[in-house]
Amino acid sequence: MKPEDGFLALLSSPARNALLNHGIDQLEKLAQHSIKDLLKLHGLGKASLPLLSQALMEKGLKFKE
């Protein structure tokens, strides 16, 4: 079921499921991963990265280097 708000609501179903299947359900958890690591997740592609990056920036967070 698609969430109504939060960063997961911005994503396509495959991208959202890729994150949830790896226990990434909060921005703080997302910030513990690098872009390179996230792109290895099945279902998460480059189109999702700007949305995730923006969500992180709005909370003063960023991807792991």
Secondary structure, 3 states (H helix, E strand, C coil): CCCCCCHHHHCCHHHHHHHHHCCCCCHHHHCCCEHHHHHCCCCCCHHHHHHHHHHHHHCCCCCEC
